[in-house]
Amino acid sequence: MPLPYFLLMLASVIIAAGATIALATWAGLPLVALGFAALAGSLLLGLRQWR
């Protein structure tokens, strides 16, 4: 993967994470709930790949 594409992908992931956190706090969602949702999604994807 060429370096500019990698850096663009990295920047887009960081921007998406920041936007997610900003929207969650704007909506009044506790960060603990956001973290729990991320953990649950990660566990589901991990189980899906393991199977």
HELIX and SHEET records of a PDB file:
HELIX    1   1 LEU A    3  TRP A   26  1                                  24    
HELIX    2   2 LEU A   31  TRP A   50  1                                  20    
END                                                                             
